[in-house]
Protein backbone atom coordinates (compact mmCIF):
# COMPACT_ATOMS: atom_id res chain seq x y z
CA UNK A 1 0.00 0.00 0.00
CA UNK A 2 2.83 2.42 0.67
CA UNK A 3 4.12 1.92 -2.87
CA UNK A 4 0.83 3.38 -4.19
CA UNK A 5 1.51 6.60 -2.30
CA UNK A 6 5.16 6.77 -3.37
CA UNK A 7 4.58 6.17 -7.09
CA UNK A 8 3.07 9.61 -7.90
CA UNK A 9 5.88 11.39 -6.04
CA UNK A 10 8.66 9.98 -8.23
CA UNK A 11 7.51 11.51 -11.53
CA UNK A 12 6.86 14.81 -9.77
CA UNK A 13 10.32 14.79 -8.17
CA UNK A 14 11.90 13.88 -11.51
CA UNK A 15 10.09 16.76 -13.22
CA UNK A 16 11.23 19.19 -10.52
CA UNK A 17 14.82 17.95 -10.85
CA UNK A 18 14.69 18.32 -14.65
CA UNK A 19 13.32 21.83 -14.28
CA UNK A 20 16.10 22.78 -11.86
CA UNK A 21 18.72 21.28 -14.19
CA UNK A 22 17.25 23.20 -17.13
CA UNK A 23 17.27 26.44 -15.13
CA UNK A 24 20.86 25.86 -14.02
CA UNK A 25 21.96 25.12 -17.57
CA UNK A 26 20.28 28.27 -18.82
CA UNK A 27 21.94 30.37 -16.13
CA UNK A 28 25.37 28.90 -16.89
CA UNK A 29 24.96 29.53 -20.63
CA UNK A 30 23.94 33.11 -19.91
CA UNK A 31 26.97 33.77 -17.70
CA UNK A 32 29.29 32.12 -20.23
CA UNK A 33 27.88 34.22 -23.08
CA UNK A 34 28.29 37.44 -21.09
CA UNK A 35 31.89 36.47 -20.31
CA UNK A 36 32.66 35.76 -23.96
CA UNK A 37 31.22 39.12 -24.99
CA UNK A 38 33.15 41.03 -22.32
CA UNK A 39 35.94 43.26 -23.61
CA UNK A 40 39.53 42.45 -22.72
CA UNK A 41 41.14 45.31 -20.74
CA UNK A 42 43.85 47.25 -22.59
CA UNK A 43 46.47 46.59 -19.90
CA UNK A 44 45.93 42.85 -20.24
CA UNK A 45 46.22 43.09 -24.03
CA UNK A 46 49.45 45.01 -23.55
CA UNK A 47 50.84 42.30 -21.28
CA UNK A 48 49.84 39.61 -23.77
CA UNK A 49 51.51 41.59 -26.56
CA UNK A 50 54.78 41.56 -24.64
CA UNK A 51 54.78 37.75 -24.67
CA UNK A 52 55.24 37.62 -28.45
HTML snippet that shows the backbone in 3Dmol.js (N, CA, C, O; Angstrom):
<script src="https://3Dmol.org/build/3Dmol-min.js"></script>
<div id="view" style="width:600px;height:400px;position:relative"></div>
<script>
const pdb = `
ATOM      1  N   UNK A   1       0.818  -1.199   0.000  1.00  0.00           N
ATOM      2  CA  UNK A   1       0.000   0.000   0.000  1.00  0.00           C
ATOM      3  C   UNK A   1       0.860   1.261   0.000  1.00  0.00           C
ATOM      4  O   UNK A   1       0.478   2.263  -0.605  1.00  0.00           O
ATOM      5  N   UNK A   2       1.986   1.231   0.651  1.00  0.00           N
ATOM      6  CA  UNK A   2       2.832   2.424   0.670  1.00  0.00           C
ATOM      7  C   UNK A   2       3.403   2.719  -0.710  1.00  0.00           C
ATOM      8  O   UNK A   2       3.687   3.874  -1.029  1.00  0.00           O
ATOM      9  N   UNK A   3       3.574   1.686  -1.533  1.00  0.00           N
ATOM     10  CA  UNK A   3       4.118   1.922  -2.866  1.00  0.00           C
ATOM     11  C   UNK A   3       3.138   2.720  -3.725  1.00  0.00           C
ATOM     12  O   UNK A   3       3.559   3.446  -4.625  1.00  0.00           O
ATOM     13  N   UNK A   4       1.822   2.592  -3.456  1.00  0.00           N
ATOM     14  CA  UNK A   4       0.829   3.376  -4.189  1.00  0.00           C
ATOM     15  C   UNK A   4       0.995   4.864  -3.893  1.00  0.00           C
ATOM     16  O   UNK A   4       0.810   5.696  -4.781  1.00  0.00           O
ATOM     17  N   UNK A   5       1.339   5.200  -2.664  1.00  0.00           N
ATOM     18  CA  UNK A   5       1.512   6.602  -2.297  1.00  0.00           C
ATOM     19  C   UNK A   5       2.830   7.148  -2.830  1.00  0.00           C
ATOM     20  O   UNK A   5       2.916   8.333  -3.151  1.00  0.00           O
ATOM     21  N   UNK A   6       3.857   6.312  -2.931  1.00  0.00           N
ATOM     22  CA  UNK A   6       5.164   6.768  -3.374  1.00  0.00           C
ATOM     23  C   UNK A   6       5.251   6.902  -4.895  1.00  0.00           C
ATOM     24  O   UNK A   6       6.038   7.711  -5.386  1.00  0.00           O
ATOM     25  N   UNK A   7       4.493   6.161  -5.627  1.00  0.00           N
ATOM     26  CA  UNK A   7       4.580   6.168  -7.086  1.00  0.00           C
ATOM     27  C   UNK A   7       4.314   7.547  -7.693  1.00  0.00           C
ATOM     28  O   UNK A   7       5.081   7.956  -8.565  1.00  0.00           O
ATOM     29  N   UNK A   8       3.278   8.292  -7.290  1.00  0.00           N
ATOM     30  CA  UNK A   8       3.066   9.606  -7.900  1.00  0.00           C
ATOM     31  C   UNK A   8       4.157  10.612  -7.565  1.00  0.00           C
ATOM     32  O   UNK A   8       4.375  11.550  -8.332  1.00  0.00           O
ATOM     33  N   UNK A   9       4.845  10.445  -6.446  1.00  0.00           N
ATOM     34  CA  UNK A   9       5.882  11.390  -6.044  1.00  0.00           C
ATOM     35  C   UNK A   9       7.104  11.317  -6.953  1.00  0.00           C
ATOM     36  O   UNK A   9       7.726  12.344  -7.227  1.00  0.00           O
ATOM     37  N   UNK A  10       7.455  10.134  -7.421  1.00  0.00           N
ATOM     38  CA  UNK A  10       8.663   9.980  -8.226  1.00  0.00           C
ATOM     39  C   UNK A  10       8.605  10.779  -9.527  1.00  0.00           C
ATOM     40  O   UNK A  10       9.559  11.499  -9.821  1.00  0.00           O
ATOM     41  N   UNK A  11       7.548  10.691 -10.311  1.00  0.00           N
ATOM     42  CA  UNK A  11       7.510  11.511 -11.527  1.00  0.00           C
ATOM     43  C   UNK A  11       7.534  13.002 -11.212  1.00  0.00           C
ATOM     44  O   UNK A  11       8.144  13.781 -11.944  1.00  0.00           O
ATOM     45  N   UNK A  12       6.879  13.400 -10.137  1.00  0.00           N
ATOM     46  CA  UNK A  12       6.856  14.810  -9.768  1.00  0.00           C
ATOM     47  C   UNK A  12       8.256  15.268  -9.369  1.00  0.00           C
ATOM     48  O   UNK A  12       8.697  16.346  -9.767  1.00  0.00           O
ATOM     49  N   UNK A  13       8.953  14.451  -8.584  1.00  0.00           N
ATOM     50  CA  UNK A  13      10.316  14.792  -8.168  1.00  0.00           C
ATOM     51  C   UNK A  13      11.246  14.829  -9.371  1.00  0.00           C
ATOM     52  O   UNK A  13      12.125  15.687  -9.448  1.00  0.00           O
ATOM     53  N   UNK A  14      11.064  13.910 -10.308  1.00  0.00           N
ATOM     54  CA  UNK A  14      11.898  13.883 -11.506  1.00  0.00           C
ATOM     55  C   UNK A  14      11.660  15.137 -12.342  1.00  0.00           C
ATOM     56  O   UNK A  14      12.606  15.715 -12.878  1.00  0.00           O
ATOM     57  N   UNK A  15      10.418  15.555 -12.454  1.00  0.00           N
ATOM     58  CA  UNK A  15      10.094  16.757 -13.220  1.00  0.00           C
ATOM     59  C   UNK A  15      10.691  17.997 -12.560  1.00  0.00           C
ATOM     60  O   UNK A  15      11.183  18.890 -13.250  1.00  0.00           O
ATOM     61  N   UNK A  16      10.652  18.056 -11.245  1.00  0.00           N
ATOM     62  CA  UNK A  16      11.229  19.188 -10.521  1.00  0.00           C
ATOM     63  C   UNK A  16      12.746  19.204 -10.722  1.00  0.00           C
ATOM     64  O   UNK A  16      13.335  20.264 -10.935  1.00  0.00           O
ATOM     65  N   UNK A  17      13.373  18.034 -10.654  1.00  0.00           N
ATOM     66  CA  UNK A  17      14.820  17.945 -10.854  1.00  0.00           C
ATOM     67  C   UNK A  17      15.189  18.363 -12.272  1.00  0.00           C
ATOM     68  O   UNK A  17      16.175  19.075 -12.461  1.00  0.00           O
ATOM     69  N   UNK A  18      14.428  17.940 -13.264  1.00  0.00           N
ATOM     70  CA  UNK A  18      14.693  18.322 -14.649  1.00  0.00           C
ATOM     71  C   UNK A  18      14.538  19.822 -14.825  1.00  0.00           C
ATOM     72  O   UNK A  18      15.326  20.452 -15.531  1.00  0.00           O
ATOM     73  N   UNK A  19      13.535  20.394 -14.190  1.00  0.00           N
ATOM     74  CA  UNK A  19      13.316  21.833 -14.278  1.00  0.00           C
ATOM     75  C   UNK A  19      14.485  22.600 -13.660  1.00  0.00           C
ATOM     76  O   UNK A  19      14.947  23.596 -14.216  1.00  0.00           O
ATOM     77  N   UNK A  20      14.953  22.133 -12.516  1.00  0.00           N
ATOM     78  CA  UNK A  20      16.102  22.781 -11.864  1.00  0.00           C
ATOM     79  C   UNK A  20      17.351  22.656 -12.725  1.00  0.00           C
ATOM     80  O   UNK A  20      18.116  23.612 -12.853  1.00  0.00           O
ATOM     81  N   UNK A  21      17.561  21.484 -13.316  1.00  0.00           N
ATOM     82  CA  UNK A  21      18.717  21.281 -14.194  1.00  0.00           C
ATOM     83  C   UNK A  21      18.637  22.194 -15.410  1.00  0.00           C
ATOM     84  O   UNK A  21      19.644  22.763 -15.831  1.00  0.00           O
ATOM     85  N   UNK A  22      17.448  22.334 -15.969  1.00  0.00           N
ATOM     86  CA  UNK A  22      17.250  23.199 -17.134  1.00  0.00           C
ATOM     87  C   UNK A  22      17.527  24.653 -16.761  1.00  0.00           C
ATOM     88  O   UNK A  22      18.173  25.382 -17.515  1.00  0.00           O
ATOM     89  N   UNK A  23      17.040  25.067 -15.604  1.00  0.00           N
ATOM     90  CA  UNK A  23      17.273  26.440 -15.134  1.00  0.00           C
ATOM     91  C   UNK A  23      18.757  26.687 -14.885  1.00  0.00           C
ATOM     92  O   UNK A  23      19.274  27.747 -15.236  1.00  0.00           O
ATOM     93  N   UNK A  24      19.437  25.731 -14.291  1.00  0.00           N
ATOM     94  CA  UNK A  24      20.863  25.864 -14.021  1.00  0.00           C
ATOM     95  C   UNK A  24      21.641  25.935 -15.330  1.00  0.00           C
ATOM     96  O   UNK A  24      22.553  26.750 -15.467  1.00  0.00           O
ATOM     97  N   UNK A  25      21.293  25.104 -16.272  1.00  0.00           N
ATOM     98  CA  UNK A  25      21.961  25.120 -17.572  1.00  0.00           C
ATOM     99  C   UNK A  25      21.769  26.446 -18.275  1.00  0.00           C
ATOM    100  O   UNK A  25      22.703  26.980 -18.874  1.00  0.00           O
ATOM    101  N   UNK A  26      20.569  26.974 -18.204  1.00  0.00           N
ATOM    102  CA  UNK A  26      20.280  28.266 -18.821  1.00  0.00           C
ATOM    103  C   UNK A  26      21.088  29.379 -18.160  1.00  0.00           C
ATOM    104  O   UNK A  26      21.624  30.248 -18.846  1.00  0.00           O
ATOM    105  N   UNK A  27      21.176  29.357 -16.851  1.00  0.00           N
ATOM    106  CA  UNK A  27      21.941  30.372 -16.128  1.00  0.00           C
ATOM    107  C   UNK A  27      23.422  30.283 -16.473  1.00  0.00           C
ATOM    108  O   UNK A  27      24.073  31.310 -16.665  1.00  0.00           O
ATOM    109  N   UNK A  28      23.960  29.074 -16.556  1.00  0.00           N
ATOM    110  CA  UNK A  28      25.372  28.901 -16.892  1.00  0.00           C
ATOM    111  C   UNK A  28      25.666  29.376 -18.321  1.00  0.00           C
ATOM    112  O   UNK A  28      26.691  30.012 -18.571  1.00  0.00           O
ATOM    113  N   UNK A  29      24.766  29.064 -19.250  1.00  0.00           N
ATOM    114  CA  UNK A  29      24.956  29.533 -20.629  1.00  0.00           C
ATOM    115  C   UNK A  29      24.926  31.048 -20.695  1.00  0.00           C
ATOM    116  O   UNK A  29      25.701  31.655 -21.434  1.00  0.00           O
ATOM    117  N   UNK A  30      24.046  31.656 -19.938  1.00  0.00           N
ATOM    118  CA  UNK A  30      23.940  33.112 -19.915  1.00  0.00           C
ATOM    119  C   UNK A  30      25.221  33.757 -19.377  1.00  0.00           C
ATOM    120  O   UNK A  30      25.723  34.719 -19.957  1.00  0.00           O
ATOM    121  N   UNK A  31      25.740  33.234 -18.284  1.00  0.00           N
ATOM    122  CA  UNK A  31      26.969  33.766 -17.700  1.00  0.00           C
ATOM    123  C   UNK A  31      28.139  33.561 -18.656  1.00  0.00           C
ATOM    124  O   UNK A  31      28.967  34.456 -18.825  1.00  0.00           O
ATOM    125  N   UNK A  32      28.211  32.398 -19.277  1.00  0.00           N
ATOM    126  CA  UNK A  32      29.289  32.124 -20.228  1.00  0.00           C
ATOM    127  C   UNK A  32      29.224  33.103 -21.396  1.00  0.00           C
ATOM    128  O   UNK A  32      30.249  33.655 -21.796  1.00  0.00           O
ATOM    129  N   UNK A  33      28.032  33.322 -21.948  1.00  0.00           N
ATOM    130  CA  UNK A  33      27.878  34.222 -23.085  1.00  0.00           C
ATOM    131  C   UNK A  33      28.285  35.650 -22.717  1.00  0.00           C
ATOM    132  O   UNK A  33      28.940  36.330 -23.507  1.00  0.00           O
ATOM    133  N   UNK A  34      27.906  36.099 -21.540  1.00  0.00           N
ATOM    134  CA  UNK A  34      28.290  37.439 -21.091  1.00  0.00           C
ATOM    135  C   UNK A  34      29.803  37.541 -20.949  1.00  0.00           C
ATOM    136  O   UNK A  34      30.387  38.573 -21.279  1.00  0.00           O
ATOM    137  N   UNK A  35      30.438  36.491 -20.465  1.00  0.00           N
ATOM    138  CA  UNK A  35      31.886  36.474 -20.306  1.00  0.00           C
ATOM    139  C   UNK A  35      32.585  36.528 -21.661  1.00  0.00           C
ATOM    140  O   UNK A  35      33.570  37.247 -21.825  1.00  0.00           O
ATOM    141  N   UNK A  36      32.081  35.773 -22.624  1.00  0.00           N
ATOM    142  CA  UNK A  36      32.664  35.759 -23.960  1.00  0.00           C
ATOM    143  C   UNK A  36      32.556  37.136 -24.606  1.00  0.00           C
ATOM    144  O   UNK A  36      33.471  37.564 -25.309  1.00  0.00           O
ATOM    145  N   UNK A  37      31.457  37.822 -24.377  1.00  0.00           N
ATOM    146  CA  UNK A  37      31.220  39.119 -24.994  1.00  0.00           C
ATOM    147  C   UNK A  37      31.959  40.263 -24.280  1.00  0.00           C
ATOM    148  O   UNK A  37      32.052  41.370 -24.810  1.00  0.00           O
ATOM    149  N   UNK A  38      32.475  39.994 -23.097  1.00  0.00           N
ATOM    150  CA  UNK A  38      33.147  41.034 -22.319  1.00  0.00           C
ATOM    151  C   UNK A  38      34.458  41.450 -22.989  1.00  0.00           C
ATOM    152  O   UNK A  38      35.210  40.611 -23.484  1.00  0.00           O
ATOM    153  N   UNK A  39      34.713  42.739 -22.995  1.00  0.00           N
ATOM    154  CA  UNK A  39      35.937  43.261 -23.606  1.00  0.00           C
ATOM    155  C   UNK A  39      37.153  42.930 -22.745  1.00  0.00           C
ATOM    156  O   UNK A  39      37.071  42.878 -21.518  1.00  0.00           O
ATOM    157  N   UNK A  40      38.280  42.707 -23.415  1.00  0.00           N
ATOM    158  CA  UNK A  40      39.535  42.447 -22.716  1.00  0.00           C
ATOM    159  C   UNK A  40      40.167  43.802 -22.381  1.00  0.00           C
ATOM    160  O   UNK A  40      40.322  44.639 -23.270  1.00  0.00           O
ATOM    161  N   UNK A  41      40.530  44.030 -21.128  1.00  0.00           N
ATOM    162  CA  UNK A  41      41.136  45.313 -20.739  1.00  0.00           C
ATOM    163  C   UNK A  41      42.433  45.583 -21.521  1.00  0.00           C
ATOM    164  O   UNK A  41      43.184  44.662 -21.840  1.00  0.00           O
ATOM    165  N   UNK A  42      42.673  46.856 -21.818  1.00  0.00           N
ATOM    166  CA  UNK A  42      43.850  47.249 -22.587  1.00  0.00           C
ATOM    167  C   UNK A  42      45.158  46.838 -21.910  1.00  0.00           C
ATOM    168  O   UNK A  42      46.094  46.412 -22.587  1.00  0.00           O
ATOM    169  N   UNK A  43      45.232  46.960 -20.587  1.00  0.00           N
ATOM    170  CA  UNK A  43      46.469  46.593 -19.901  1.00  0.00           C
ATOM    171  C   UNK A  43      46.768  45.100 -20.028  1.00  0.00           C
ATOM    172  O   UNK A  43      47.931  44.702 -20.097  1.00  0.00           O
ATOM    173  N   UNK A  44      45.729  44.281 -20.058  1.00  0.00           N
ATOM    174  CA  UNK A  44      45.929  42.848 -20.243  1.00  0.00           C
ATOM    175  C   UNK A  44      46.377  42.566 -21.675  1.00  0.00           C
ATOM    176  O   UNK A  44      47.254  41.730 -21.891  1.00  0.00           O
ATOM    177  N   UNK A  45      45.794  43.242 -22.644  1.00  0.00           N
ATOM    178  CA  UNK A  45      46.219  43.085 -24.035  1.00  0.00           C
ATOM    179  C   UNK A  45      47.671  43.506 -24.201  1.00  0.00           C
ATOM    180  O   UNK A  45      48.419  42.887 -24.957  1.00  0.00           O
ATOM    181  N   UNK A  46      48.067  44.553 -23.498  1.00  0.00           N
ATOM    182  CA  UNK A  46      49.453  45.015 -23.548  1.00  0.00           C
ATOM    183  C   UNK A  46      50.390  43.951 -22.987  1.00  0.00           C
ATOM    184  O   UNK A  46      51.434  43.671 -23.576  1.00  0.00           O
ATOM    185  N   UNK A  47      50.029  43.366 -21.869  1.00  0.00           N
ATOM    186  CA  UNK A  47      50.843  42.301 -21.284  1.00  0.00           C
ATOM    187  C   UNK A  47      50.938  41.104 -22.227  1.00  0.00           C
ATOM    188  O   UNK A  47      52.012  40.527 -22.394  1.00  0.00           O
ATOM    189  N   UNK A  48      49.842  40.740 -22.830  1.00  0.00           N
ATOM    190  CA  UNK A  48      49.841  39.615 -23.769  1.00  0.00           C
ATOM    191  C   UNK A  48      50.705  39.926 -24.980  1.00  0.00           C
ATOM    192  O   UNK A  48      51.378  39.042 -25.512  1.00  0.00           O
ATOM    193  N   UNK A  49      50.689  41.187 -25.421  1.00  0.00           N
ATOM    194  CA  UNK A  49      51.507  41.588 -26.562  1.00  0.00           C
ATOM    195  C   UNK A  49      52.988  41.480 -26.271  1.00  0.00           C
ATOM    196  O   UNK A  49      53.783  41.242 -27.181  1.00  0.00           O
ATOM    197  N   UNK A  50      53.366  41.650 -25.029  1.00  0.00           N
ATOM    198  CA  UNK A  50      54.777  41.562 -24.645  1.00  0.00           C
ATOM    199  C   UNK A  50      55.288  40.112 -24.658  1.00  0.00           C
ATOM    200  O   UNK A  50      56.497  39.879 -24.678  1.00  0.00           O
ATOM    201  N   UNK A  51      54.388  39.166 -24.646  1.00  0.00           N
ATOM    202  CA  UNK A  51      54.779  37.755 -24.672  1.00  0.00           C
ATOM    203  C   UNK A  51      55.272  37.316 -26.046  1.00  0.00           C
ATOM    204  O   UNK A  51      56.035  36.357 -26.157  1.00  0.00           O
ATOM    205  N   UNK A  52      54.843  38.009 -27.082  1.00  0.00           N
ATOM    206  CA  UNK A  52      55.236  37.619 -28.453  1.00  0.00           C
ATOM    207  C   UNK A  52      56.639  37.890 -28.776  1.00  0.00           C
ATOM    208  O   UNK A  52      57.082  37.608 -29.889  1.00  0.00           O
TER     209      UNK A  52
END
`;
const viewer = $3Dmol.createViewer("view");
viewer.addModel(pdb, "pdb");
viewer.setStyle({}, {cartoon: {color: "spectrum"}});
viewer.zoomTo();
viewer.render();
</script>
